[in-house]
Amino acid sequence: MKKKLLFIIPSLNSGGGEKSLVTLLSKIDFDSYDVDLFLLDHHGLFMKFIPPQVRLLPLTESYRIFTLPLGPSLWKLLIRGKGRLAFNRMLFSLKNRIGNNVSRKEQYSWKYLSAVLSKLPQRYDVAVGFLEKTSTYFCVDKVDAHKKIGWVHIDYEKLGMDPEFDRPYFKRLDSIVTVSEECAQILKQRFPEEEHKIQVMYNIVSPLIIHQMANQDGKDIFKKQEDEIVIVSVGRLHYQKGFEMAIAACKKLLDRGYKVKWNIIGDGEERDKLTGLIEQYKLKDHFHLLGLRSNPYPYIKQADIYAQTSKFEGKSIAIDEAKILHKPILVTNFSTAKDQIEHGHDGLIVDMNVDAIAEGIEKLILDSGLRARLSMNLSQLKLGTEEEIYKFYGLVNGRVMGG
């Protein structure tokens, strides 16, 4: 008999965790597993990559009304006689306006969002909250399952979450999966009582699929001029990614006389702020926010350098993808950088500041031999992680995962 699996994630709009989930779903043996997916938002960049065998669970009309802007939401809830939900909607809005930390807002507003989310009627063999915070809380509070798994895709300490809020939820999980050894150590230090549950499963990346998609667009995307260096970065426009440092580094490189075009693939809440910085530095012809791309691989393939200026990461899928495409890579020295890059061998790790980023890019521009050597070393590595799906099977079937 097939096992019944449920995956929970707020949306498939963009992001490494979201991409990791659709890749994992594409690898599942549907002859052995029935798979349901619960999303709080049925729109997004990666929706089209959900395998047809996966059943997307419906959302209620009450939830749809709850997620409208505050005024229309309150009015529609009240005229339907749902006064208690209207009260929770108001408190939900209030909690999301207090304080500066986005993660804590999501934590503290859960109980008000929870009021409009019914417990799922289906019983599952395994339920997976595939992202920290809301996915985990829904998995624990709203799902009946024999086994419950939480997934942490980030350096827990860097998000500024309230661990005391998460502690009772982690206690009720059977396993806590994270994406790198460094992230696992951080979780074990913060939650020593749950150490026996914490396991590592790398994000699944497929070199075959990435190379196929990278070759889908054969035209010159960037229309490069002579002696021009094209840099690409991929990531959500969020404080975590440090793109304000990339903009300032781009300015320094131009001031030193280098012909640089820096392109960011992604979108997010910092678009207006970053656009303002681009205008302030007069970089509109040199620093481009390209928005979301369902297929970023032709852009990475045609770039001269891939740069990741993050302040913190779990295990960056974008870095793994740039490695598969054999790009010279520069990353800042966030806590998990050394999990993915060996400095001087398959990329450069630089200090987390504007000057170091600019100097690292300059080094790659001036030393074509270094760029070629990094690319050659990457071409000799085994970079696919498709076998991680067997760790997942071991996890859902009750065996201890390796690695």
Phi, psi and chi 1 to 4 in degrees:
 res  aa     phi    psi   chi1   chi2   chi3   chi4
   1 MET       -  138.5  178.0 -178.7  -77.4      -
   2 LYS   -66.9  142.9  -70.2 -174.8 -179.8 -177.5
   3 LYS   -81.6  145.6  -76.9 -160.3  169.3 -176.4
   4 LYS   -99.9  118.5  -62.0 -176.9 -175.2  -58.2
   5 LEU  -112.2  145.0  -52.3 -176.5      -      -
   6 LEU  -127.0  131.9  170.5   69.7      -      -
   7 PHE  -113.1  139.7  -69.1   88.7      -      -
   8 ILE  -126.5  130.4  -54.3  138.6      -      -
   9 ILE  -155.3  144.1 -162.8  166.6      -      -
  10 PRO   -59.2  -42.0  -28.8   36.7      -      -
  11 SER  -158.5  172.8   78.3      -      -      -
  12 LEU  -119.4   38.8  -68.5  176.7      -      -
  13 ASN   -72.2  -51.3 -171.5   36.4      -      -
  14 SER  -172.1  169.3   64.9      -      -      -
  15 GLY   117.2  157.9      -      -      -      -
  16 GLY   -66.3  -41.7      -      -      -      -
  17 GLY   -62.3  -41.6      -      -      -      -
  18 GLU   -65.0  -44.0  -67.9   81.9   -8.4      -
  19 LYS   -64.5  -39.0 -179.7 -179.2  -77.4 -172.3
  20 SER   -60.3  -39.7  176.3      -      -      -
  21 LEU   -66.4  -46.6  176.9   56.2      -      -
  22 VAL   -65.9  -30.7  -66.0      -      -      -
  23 THR   -68.8  -43.6  -54.4      -      -      -
  24 LEU   -60.4  -44.9  172.6   59.3      -      -
  25 LEU   -60.5  -36.3  -68.7  175.0      -      -
  26 SER   -68.2  -18.2   74.8      -      -      -
  27 LYS   -98.7   -8.6  -62.1  -66.2 -179.5 -178.0
  28 ILE   -69.5  142.9  -76.9 -178.9      -      -
  29 ASP   -82.0   99.3  176.4    7.3      -      -
  30 PHE   -75.8   -5.9  -68.0  104.0      -      -
  31 ASP   -75.3  -19.8  -69.5  -28.8      -      -
  32 SER  -108.2  -17.7  -58.9      -      -      -
  33 TYR  -136.2  135.5  -58.1   95.8      -      -
  34 ASP   -92.9  130.7  -77.2  -33.1      -      -
  35 VAL  -123.7  126.3  179.5      -      -      -
  36 ASP  -109.8  153.8  -74.0   -3.5      -      -
  37 LEU  -131.7  128.0  174.5   63.0      -      -
  38 PHE  -112.0  122.1 -177.1   85.1      -      -
  39 LEU  -122.0  147.6  -56.4  173.5      -      -
  40 LEU   -88.4  -10.9  -68.8  170.5      -      -
  41 ASP  -142.3  122.4 -177.9   -7.5      -      -
  42 HIS   -95.7   24.1  -72.2 -169.2      -      -
  43 HIS  -121.2  154.5  -56.3   87.8      -      -
  44 GLY   152.6  161.2      -      -      -      -
  45 LEU   -56.8  -38.5 -174.3   68.7      -      -
  46 PHE   -98.1    5.2  -60.1  132.2      -      -
  47 MET   -57.3  -37.6  -69.5  -66.9  -69.7      -
  48 LYS   -70.5  -10.5   63.3 -175.7  178.4 -177.7
  49 PHE   -95.2    1.2  -63.4  116.3      -      -
  50 ILE   -67.2  123.8  -60.5  173.2      -      -
  51 PRO   -58.8  145.3  -23.8   34.2      -      -
  52 PRO   -62.6  -21.7   19.3  -30.3      -      -
  53 GLN   -75.4  -12.8  -59.6   93.9  -30.7      -
  54 VAL   -85.5  130.8  173.4      -      -      -
  55 ARG   -93.3  118.0 -176.5  170.3   70.7  113.8
  56 LEU   -84.8  119.9 -178.2   59.8      -      -
  57 LEU   -76.0  141.9  -60.9 -178.1      -      -
  58 PRO   -75.9  158.2   27.8  -33.7      -      -
  59 LEU  -103.4  153.5  -66.7  165.6      -      -
  60 THR   -82.1  160.8   64.5      -      -      -
  61 GLU   -64.5  -36.5  177.2   66.6    5.7      -
  62 SER   -61.4  -40.3  -68.5      -      -      -
  63 TYR   -66.3  -41.4  176.1   78.4      -      -
  64 ARG   -58.2  -42.6 -172.5 -168.6   67.7   77.5
  65 ILE   -68.0  -40.2  -65.1  170.6      -      -
  66 PHE   -58.6  -33.6 -168.5   93.3      -      -
  67 THR   -89.2    0.8   56.4      -      -      -
  68 LEU   -68.1  163.8  -67.5  172.1      -      -
  69 PRO   -52.2  154.6  -26.6   34.3      -      -
  70 LEU   -53.1  -50.2 -178.5   59.3      -      -
  71 GLY   -59.7  -58.1      -      -      -      -
  72 PRO   -59.3  -35.6  -22.5   32.1      -      -
  73 SER   -63.7  -49.0  176.4      -      -      -
  74 LEU   -61.2  -44.9  -69.2  177.2      -      -
  75 TRP   -61.1  -47.5 -179.2   72.6      -      -
  76 LYS   -69.2  -35.9  -69.6 -169.1  174.6 -170.7
  77 LEU   -66.8  -41.4  -71.6  170.3      -      -
  78 LEU   -67.3  -42.1  -72.9  170.5      -      -
  79 ILE   -70.6  -15.3   64.5  171.4      -      -
  80 ARG   -93.6    6.3  -75.1  166.0  170.1   77.4
  81 GLY    75.6   21.9      -      -      -      -
  82 LYS  -104.4   62.9  -62.2 -179.4 -178.5  -68.0
  83 GLY   -62.2  -39.5      -      -      -      -
  84 ARG   -66.0  -38.6 -173.0  161.9 -175.0   79.7
  85 LEU   -66.2  -38.0  -83.2 -175.5      -      -
  86 ALA   -61.1  -41.4      -      -      -      -
  87 PHE   -62.0  -44.0  179.7   67.6      -      -
  88 ASN   -65.8  -35.9  -81.9  -75.0      -      -
  89 ARG   -62.6  -40.4  177.0   64.1 -180.0   87.8
  90 MET   -65.3  -43.5 -170.1  164.8   56.7      -
  91 LEU   -67.8  -35.9  -68.3  175.6      -      -
  92 PHE   -58.7  -46.0  177.0   78.9      -      -
  93 SER   -63.4  -43.0 -179.8      -      -      -
  94 LEU   -62.6  -46.5 -175.8   63.5      -      -
  95 LYS   -61.4  -32.2  -80.5  -68.0 -177.3 -176.6
  96 ASN   -81.8   -3.8  -83.5  -73.0      -      -
  97 ARG  -103.8  -11.5  -66.8  178.4 -175.4 -179.4
  98 ILE   -96.3  131.1  -63.2  172.4      -      -
  99 GLY    86.1  170.2      -      -      -      -
 100 ASN  -107.9  -19.5  -63.3  -41.0      -      -
 101 ASN   -85.2  114.7 -174.2  -73.1      -      -
 102 VAL   -63.0  -38.1  174.1      -      -      -
 103 SER   -65.5  -43.6  -66.6      -      -      -
 104 ARG   -68.6  -34.0  -68.5 -164.6  177.8 -147.2
 105 LYS   -59.3  -43.3  -71.3  179.7 -176.7 -178.9
 106 GLU   -64.8  -39.7 -174.6  176.4  -21.4      -
 107 GLN   -63.7  -52.3  -71.6 -179.2  -60.9      -
 108 TYR   -73.8  -19.0  -60.7  154.3      -      -
 109 SER   -91.6   -3.1   62.7      -      -      -
 110 TRP   -58.6  -42.5  163.2 -111.5      -      -
 111 LYS   -64.9  -25.4   73.2  174.3 -178.7  178.2
 112 TYR   -82.3  -38.1  -53.7  113.1      -      -
 113 LEU   -66.2  -38.3  176.5   61.9      -      -
 114 SER   -57.1  -30.5  174.1      -      -      -
 115 ALA   -62.1  -26.1      -      -      -      -
 116 VAL   -99.3   -0.8   75.8      -      -      -
 117 LEU  -105.9  116.1  -65.9  167.5      -      -
 118 SER   -78.0  155.1  -58.6      -      -      -
 119 LYS   -68.0  137.1 -170.5  164.1 -175.9  176.0
 120 LEU   -68.1  139.5  -62.1 -176.3      -      -
 121 PRO   -74.8  -27.6   25.8  -33.7      -      -
 122 GLN   -76.3  140.7  169.0   83.2   55.7      -
 123 ARG   -95.4  137.0  176.0  169.4  172.1   79.3
 124 TYR  -115.9  154.2  -67.1   91.6      -      -
 125 ASP   -71.8  -44.5  -67.4  -64.5      -      -
 126 VAL  -139.5  131.7 -179.9      -      -      -
 127 ALA  -117.1  136.0      -      -      -      -
 128 VAL  -123.2  113.1 -178.8      -      -      -
 129 GLY   -83.3  102.3      -      -      -      -
 130 PHE   -85.2    4.4 -158.5   75.0      -      -
 131 LEU  -145.1  150.6 -151.1   60.0      -      -
 132 GLU   -61.7  161.3   51.9  -81.6  -12.3      -
 133 LYS    70.9 -118.0  -56.5 -173.3  -67.6  -68.6
 134 THR   -53.9  -40.5  -62.3      -      -      -
 135 SER   -60.0  -42.8  -59.2      -      -      -
 136 THR   -67.7  -43.5  -62.2      -      -      -
 137 TYR   -63.8  -41.8  -49.9  150.3      -      -
 138 PHE   -63.1  -44.0 -173.8   95.9      -      -
 139 CYS   -57.7  -43.2 -177.7      -      -      -
 140 VAL   -74.8  -44.5  169.6      -      -      -
 141 ASP   -87.9  -27.5  -71.4  -14.8      -      -
 142 LYS  -118.9    4.7  -58.3  -65.9 -177.9  178.2
 143 VAL  -126.8  138.5 -179.2      -      -      -
 144 ASP  -101.0  111.5 -177.1    8.8      -      -
 145 ALA  -147.1  148.1      -      -      -      -
 146 HIS   -65.5  -36.6  175.7   68.1      -      -
 147 LYS  -136.7  138.1  178.7 -178.7  -67.2 -174.6
 148 LYS  -124.3  132.9  -64.5 -174.7  178.4 -176.4
 149 ILE  -123.8  133.1  -59.4  168.2      -      -
 150 GLY  -106.0  152.4      -      -      -      -
 151 TRP  -127.7  128.9 -136.6  -81.3      -      -
 152 VAL  -118.2  116.6  178.3      -      -      -
 153 HIS  -100.0   12.2  -73.2  -94.4      -      -
 154 ILE  -144.4  163.1 -159.4   71.0      -      -
 155 ASP   -65.1  107.0  175.8  -20.5      -      -
 156 TYR   -55.6  -40.4 -174.3   90.7      -      -
 157 GLU   -66.7  -32.5  -65.4  -66.8  -12.6      -
 158 LYS   -74.3  -20.4  -66.3  -63.3 -165.1  -62.1
 159 LEU   -79.0  -13.4  -80.5  179.5      -      -
 160 GLY    71.7   26.9      -      -      -      -
 161 MET   -72.0  161.3  -67.7 -175.6  -74.4      -
 162 ASP   -88.7  105.1  179.2   -4.1      -      -
 163 PRO   -64.5  -26.5   20.6  -30.6      -      -
 164 GLU   -68.4  -27.9  -65.7  -50.0  -48.8      -
 165 PHE   -70.1  -40.0 -170.8   94.8      -      -
 166 ASP   -77.7  -24.7  -78.7  -21.1      -      -
 167 ARG   -54.1  -49.3 -156.3  171.5  -61.5  -80.8
 168 PRO   -66.9  -27.7   19.4  -30.3      -      -
 169 TYR   -72.3  -44.0  -76.1   98.6      -      -
 170 PHE   -62.3  -33.3  -76.4    7.0      -      -
 171 LYS   -62.2  -32.6 -175.9  176.4 -178.7  179.0
 172 ARG   -89.8   -1.2  -66.5  168.1   64.7 -170.9
 173 LEU   -86.6  150.1  -66.3  170.6      -      -
 174 ASP   -85.8  -31.1  -63.6  -75.0      -      -
 175 SER  -145.3  149.2  -63.1      -      -      -
 176 ILE  -125.0  114.5  -58.3  166.7      -      -
 177 VAL  -102.8  138.0  178.0      -      -      -
 178 THR  -134.5  174.1 -168.6      -      -      -
 179 VAL  -104.8   -0.8  -66.2      -      -      -
 180 SER  -156.0  161.6   74.7      -      -      -
 181 GLU   -63.9  -38.0  -75.5   77.5    7.0      -
 182 GLU   -62.1  -45.1  177.9   72.1   19.4      -
 183 CYS   -62.6  -36.6  -72.1      -      -      -
 184 ALA   -65.2  -41.6      -      -      -      -
 185 GLN   -63.6  -39.6  -72.8  -54.3  -47.8      -
 186 ILE   -63.7  -43.4  -69.9  163.5      -      -
 187 LEU   -63.8  -41.7  -76.7  171.4      -      -
 188 LYS   -64.9  -36.2  -71.4  173.5 -177.5  178.2
 189 GLN   -69.1  -38.6  -70.3  165.5   13.4      -
 190 ARG   -78.7  -35.0  173.5   55.8   73.0  177.0
 191 PHE  -125.6   66.6  -58.6   98.1      -      -
 192 PRO   -60.7  -27.8   20.3  -31.9      -      -
 193 GLU   -70.0  -15.2   70.5  -82.2   12.3      -
 194 GLU  -108.2   11.9  -52.0  -62.2  -10.2      -
 195 GLU   -54.3  -37.8  179.9  174.1   -2.8      -
 196 HIS   -66.8  -16.4   62.4  -70.9      -      -
 197 LYS   -92.8  -16.8  -61.7  179.1 -177.1  177.4
 198 ILE   -84.3  125.0  -63.4  167.5      -      -
 199 GLN  -137.2  158.6  -56.0 -177.5   57.3      -
 200 VAL  -108.7  128.8  174.9      -      -      -
 201 MET  -135.1  119.7  177.9  175.8  160.3      -
 202 TYR   -70.4  151.6  -59.3  135.8      -      -
 203 ASN   -59.5  139.7  -65.2  -48.2      -      -
 204 ILE   -83.1  122.9  -62.9  175.3      -      -
 205 VAL  -128.3  142.0  -70.1      -      -      -
 206 SER  -118.7  108.7  168.8      -      -      -
 207 PRO   -56.9  -38.4  -27.1   35.9      -      -
 208 LEU   -59.3  -48.6  176.4   62.3      -      -
 209 ILE   -66.6  -41.5  -68.1  172.5      -      -
 210 ILE   -63.9  -43.4  -71.4  170.4      -      -
 211 HIS   -65.5  -39.6  -77.5  -67.0      -      -
 212 GLN   -61.4  -45.2  -73.7  174.6  -16.3      -
 213 MET   -70.6  -32.7  -67.1  179.9   71.0      -
 214 ALA   -65.7  -26.9      -      -      -      -
 215 ASN   -92.6    2.5  -67.4  -34.9      -      -
 216 GLN   -70.0  -27.9  -76.6  179.6    1.2      -
 217 ASP  -115.7  104.3 -163.8  -26.6      -      -
 218 GLY   -89.0   -9.8      -      -      -      -
 219 LYS   -76.4  164.3   69.0  176.2 -173.2  -68.5
 220 ASP   -76.5   97.1  179.7    3.1      -      -
 221 ILE   -63.3  -41.0  -65.9  173.3      -      -
 222 PHE   -93.4   -9.8  -60.2  112.9      -      -
 223 LYS    50.5   56.1  -60.3  179.5  173.0   56.8
 224 LYS   -64.2  139.5  -80.0 -179.6   59.8  175.2
 225 GLN   -93.9  168.5  -60.5  174.1   10.1      -
 226 GLU   -61.3  136.6 -170.9  175.9   -5.7      -
 227 ASP    66.5   11.7  -62.5  -30.7      -      -
 228 GLU   -86.4  138.4 -168.3  170.7   64.4      -
 229 ILE  -107.2  124.2  -65.7  -68.6      -      -
 230 VAL  -102.5  125.3  172.7      -      -      -
 231 ILE  -112.9  139.2  -55.0  166.3      -      -
 232 VAL  -126.4  138.9  163.5      -      -      -
 233 SER  -129.5  147.6  -57.2      -      -      -
 234 VAL  -125.4  130.6  177.2      -      -      -
 235 GLY   166.1  160.8      -      -      -      -
 236 ARG   -65.3  142.6 -168.9  157.4   58.5   95.3
 237 LEU   -77.0   85.3  -55.6 -173.3      -      -
 238 HIS  -143.1  152.4 -179.4  -87.1      -      -
 239 TYR   -47.4  -39.2  164.1   82.4      -      -
 240 GLN   -53.7  -35.8  171.0 -164.4  -12.8      -
 241 LYS   -83.3  -10.2  -58.9  -60.7 -178.8  179.8
 242 GLY    64.5   29.9      -      -      -      -
 243 PHE   -69.2  -18.7  -71.8  138.9      -      -
 244 GLU   -65.1  -31.7   74.4  -78.0   -2.7      -
 245 MET   -69.4  -37.4  -66.6 -170.3  -67.8      -
 246 ALA   -62.4  -41.8      -      -      -      -
 247 ILE   -63.1  -46.4  -67.9  169.5      -      -
 248 ALA   -65.4  -37.0      -      -      -      -
 249 ALA   -66.0  -38.8      -      -      -      -
 250 CYS   -59.6  -43.1 -177.4      -      -      -
 251 LYS   -59.4  -44.4  171.2   64.7  172.3  170.3
 252 LYS   -61.9  -41.4  -76.7 -175.3  175.8  -70.8
 253 LEU   -65.1  -41.6  -69.5  165.8      -      -
 254 LEU   -64.0  -41.3  -72.0  166.6      -      -
 255 ASP   -62.8  -26.1  -71.2  -13.6      -      -
 256 ARG   -86.6    1.4  -65.7  173.3 -169.6  174.3
 257 GLY    96.1    8.7      -      -      -      -
 258 TYR   -87.1  140.7  -62.4  107.1      -      -
 259 LYS   -86.5  101.7  -65.4 -179.4 -179.2  177.9
 260 VAL  -123.8  138.3  171.8      -      -      -
 261 LYS  -127.8  120.7  -78.8 -168.9  178.2  173.4
 262 TRP  -110.6  126.6 -159.7  -42.4      -      -
 263 ASN  -121.2  129.9  -56.5  -88.9      -      -
 264 ILE  -110.0  125.6  -52.5  -67.7      -      -
 265 ILE  -102.3  116.3  -63.6  173.9      -      -
 266 GLY   150.0  168.9      -      -      -      -
 267 ASP  -144.4  167.9 -148.4  -17.9      -      -
 268 GLY   162.5 -171.9      -      -      -      -
 269 GLU   -70.7  -14.6   55.8  -93.2   42.2      -
 270 GLU   -95.9   11.5  -71.4 -148.6  -32.0      -
 271 ARG   -56.2  -49.2  173.5  172.9  -81.0  -83.3
 272 ASP   -62.4  -43.3  -70.2  -15.5      -      -
 273 LYS   -61.2  -45.9  171.9 -171.1  168.8 -177.7
 274 LEU   -68.8  -38.3  -63.1  175.0      -      -
 275 THR   -60.4  -40.2  -61.1      -      -      -
 276 GLY   -62.4  -41.1      -      -      -      -
 277 LEU   -65.6  -40.3  -73.5  173.7      -      -
 278 ILE   -60.6  -42.5  -68.5  166.6      -      -
 279 GLU   -67.8  -40.8  -68.2  173.2   -5.1      -
 280 GLN   -60.0  -41.8  176.7 -175.2  -31.6      -
 281 TYR   -86.9    1.5  -73.2  120.3      -      -
 282 LYS    56.8   52.5  -62.1 -179.9  171.6   57.3
 283 LEU  -113.2   15.2  -65.1  176.5      -      -
 284 LYS   -60.6  -22.5   67.1 -178.4  179.9   66.7
 285 ASP   -92.1   -1.6  -66.2  -32.0      -      -
 286 HIS  -128.8  -18.6  -59.2  -80.9      -      -
 287 PHE  -130.5  116.8 -158.6  101.0      -      -
 288 HIS  -121.4  129.3  -56.9  126.5      -      -
 289 LEU   -94.1  103.3  -56.0  178.4      -      -
 290 LEU   -83.1  -10.9  -59.5 -179.4      -      -
 291 GLY    80.6 -169.0      -      -      -      -
 292 LEU   -76.3  145.5  -63.0  172.1      -      -
 293 ARG  -136.1  123.8  -65.1  -70.9 -172.7  -87.9
 294 SER   -67.0  -25.1   59.0      -      -      -
 295 ASN  -126.4   89.6 -178.3    6.9      -      -
 296 PRO   -81.0   -6.6   32.4  -35.7      -      -
 297 TYR   -68.0  -36.6  -53.7  122.5      -      -
 298 PRO   -60.8  -33.1  -25.2   35.3      -      -
 299 TYR   -67.1  -44.5  -64.7   85.3      -      -
 300 ILE   -65.3  -43.7  -60.5  172.6      -      -
 301 LYS   -60.1  -40.0 -179.0 -178.5  178.8 -179.0
 302 GLN   -86.7   -3.7  -66.4 -173.0   33.2      -
 303 ALA   -77.8  158.5      -      -      -      -
 304 ASP   -86.5  -33.6  -62.1  -64.4      -      -
 305 ILE  -140.1  139.7  -63.8  166.8      -      -
 306 TYR  -106.0  130.9 -179.1   83.8      -      -
 307 ALA  -125.4  136.1      -      -      -      -
 308 GLN  -125.2  106.4 -169.7   87.4   19.5      -
 309 THR   -99.7   31.1   58.9      -      -      -
 310 SER   -66.3  152.5  -62.0      -      -      -
 311 LYS   -89.7  -27.6  -63.4  170.4 -177.0  175.5
 312 PHE  -159.7  152.8   54.5   94.8      -      -
 313 GLU  -148.5  160.9  -69.5  -77.2   -8.7      -
 314 GLY   -86.8  -84.9      -      -      -      -
 315 LYS  -138.9  110.7 -169.9  168.3 -169.7  -67.7
 316 SER   -70.9  118.3  168.4      -      -      -
 317 ILE   -65.4  -37.9  -65.4  177.3      -      -
 318 ALA   -61.1  -38.4      -      -      -      -
 319 ILE   -64.2  -44.7  -68.9  173.9      -      -
 320 ASP   -59.1  -39.2  -76.9  -15.3      -      -
 321 GLU   -68.8  -39.4  -67.9  167.8  -19.8      -
 322 ALA   -65.4  -34.9      -      -      -      -
 323 LYS   -64.2  -43.2  -70.4  169.9   70.7  172.6
 324 ILE   -61.1  -33.7  -74.3  167.5      -      -
 325 LEU   -88.9    8.9  -67.7  170.5      -      -
 326 HIS    59.8   40.0  -52.9  156.5      -      -
 327 LYS   -88.3  140.5  -69.5  -69.9  106.1  178.3
 328 PRO   -59.5  127.1  -20.6   32.2      -      -
 329 ILE  -119.9  136.9  -63.1  169.3      -      -
 330 LEU  -120.5  130.4  176.1  137.8      -      -
 331 VAL  -131.3  151.2  -57.5      -      -      -
 332 THR   -78.4  162.4   43.3      -      -      -
 333 ASN   -86.3   60.2 -167.6   20.9      -      -
 334 PHE   -73.6  169.6   46.7   85.1      -      -
 335 SER   -61.5  -29.1   62.1      -      -      -
 336 THR  -105.0   10.6   58.2      -      -      -
 337 ALA   -58.2  -40.6      -      -      -      -
 338 LYS   -72.5  -12.1  -66.6  179.8  179.6   66.6
 339 ASP   -69.6  -22.6  -75.7  -10.0      -      -
 340 GLN  -117.0  -27.5  -67.5 -175.2  -91.6      -
 341 ILE  -124.8  131.0  -65.7  -66.1      -      -
 342 GLU   -97.2  109.2 -178.1 -177.7  -15.2      -
 343 HIS   -55.1  128.3  177.5   68.2      -      -
 344 GLY    85.1  -13.6      -      -      -      -
 345 HIS  -103.6  -53.3  179.5   72.6      -      -
 346 ASP  -125.0   16.9   52.4   13.8      -      -
 347 GLY   167.5  177.7      -      -      -      -
 348 LEU  -116.7  135.9  -62.1 -176.2      -      -
 349 ILE  -110.3  123.7  -59.1  175.2      -      -
 350 VAL  -120.9  162.1  -59.0      -      -      -
 351 ASP   -62.3  157.2  -71.8  -19.6      -      -
 352 MET   -88.2   66.9 -161.2 -179.4  -64.9      -
 353 ASN  -153.4  164.9   61.5   67.0      -      -
 354 VAL   -61.4  -45.7  172.2      -      -      -
 355 ASP   -61.7  -43.9  -72.4  -24.8      -      -
 356 ALA   -66.1  -38.0      -      -      -      -
 357 ILE   -63.9  -47.3  -66.9  166.7      -      -
 358 ALA   -62.3  -42.3      -      -      -      -
 359 GLU   -67.6  -36.7  -72.1  164.6   10.9      -
 360 GLY   -66.2  -43.6      -      -      -      -
 361 ILE   -62.7  -42.8  -63.2  -72.1      -      -
 362 GLU   -59.1  -41.6 -177.3  176.7   34.4      -
 363 LYS   -60.2  -42.5 -176.9  175.8 -177.8  179.2
 364 LEU   -68.1  -35.9  -71.8  171.2      -      -
 365 ILE   -65.5  -45.7  -68.2  172.7      -      -
 366 LEU   -74.7  -28.5  -67.9  174.0      -      -
 367 ASP  -110.8   86.4 -166.7  -17.8      -      -
 368 SER   -65.1  -28.8   59.7      -      -      -
 369 GLY   -64.8  -38.7      -      -      -      -
 370 LEU   -64.2  -44.0  172.6   60.7      -      -
 371 ARG   -59.7  -44.3  -62.3 -156.1  -52.7  -88.5
 372 ALA   -65.0  -38.1      -      -      -      -
 373 ARG   -68.1  -42.6 -166.6  159.6   59.9 -109.4
 374 LEU   -61.2  -43.7  -64.9  175.9      -      -
 375 SER   -64.4  -41.7  -64.6      -      -      -
 376 MET   -62.9  -43.7  175.7   62.2   72.2      -
 377 ASN   -63.4  -39.3  -69.6  -20.1      -      -
 378 LEU   -64.0  -36.6  -74.1  168.2      -      -
 379 SER   -66.2  -18.4   72.5      -      -      -
 380 GLN   -97.3   -1.2  -64.8  171.6   -8.5      -
 381 LEU   -89.4  150.9  -64.1  177.8      -      -
 382 LYS   -88.7  110.2 -179.5 -177.8 -179.7  -62.5
 383 LEU  -111.4  -10.5  -65.6  168.6      -      -
 384 GLY   -74.5  148.4      -      -      -      -
 385 THR  -128.1   30.2   55.1      -      -      -
 386 GLU   -59.9  -27.2  -65.1   97.9  -30.0      -
 387 GLU   -69.2  -11.1   70.5  -81.4   -1.3      -
 388 GLU   -61.1  -22.2  -68.8  -64.2  -67.8      -
 389 ILE   -59.6  -29.3 -168.7   65.0      -      -
 390 TYR   -72.6  -29.1  -63.5  106.9      -      -
 391 LYS   -63.4  -40.5  -73.1 -173.0 -178.5  179.4
 392 PHE   -64.0  -44.4  178.2   72.7      -      -
 393 TYR   -59.4  -41.0  -67.3  153.0      -      -
 394 GLY   -62.0  -38.1      -      -      -      -
 395 LEU   -66.1  -48.4 -175.9   64.0      -      -
 396 VAL   -73.3  -21.9  -59.7      -      -      -
 397 ASN   -97.3    7.0  -70.1  -49.1      -      -
 398 GLY    91.9    8.9      -      -      -      -
 399 ARG   -96.9  149.4  -60.2 -171.1  -60.7  -84.7
 400 VAL   -72.8  132.8  175.8      -      -      -
 401 MET   -75.5  152.0  -61.1 -165.0  -41.7      -
 402 GLY   -86.2  170.6      -      -      -      -
 403 GLY    67.6      -      -      -      -      -
